[in-house]
Amino acid sequence: MPQMEAVIEKVTAERSRIGAFQNRLERGLSNTSDIMNSLRSTESAIRDIDVARGVAELSRAQILTQTAATLARETDADIDRVLSLLQ
């Protein structure tokens, strides 16, 4: 019987060691999964910011273009008025 108890203790110890190793692997897998989700979320936020910045810059450029076109038309009208006065 003492041999049987020694074998049972060995098996129990080995099971504990394997269980602890499995727990560490599962914890590592869970941590890796959390990190990957965080990276995806961060990348998505960065892309959203880049899109927002691009839209803002496009809007700014369109406003500047429209303003410049309006000023050019008004300048042409002013020049035509001055020329008509001089004639």
Secondary structure, DSSP 8 states (H G I E B T S, - for coil): -HHHHHHHHHHHHHHHHHHHHHHHHHHHHHHHHHHHHHHHHHHHHHHHHHHHHHHHHHHHHHHHHHHHHHHHHHHHHHHHHHHHHH-
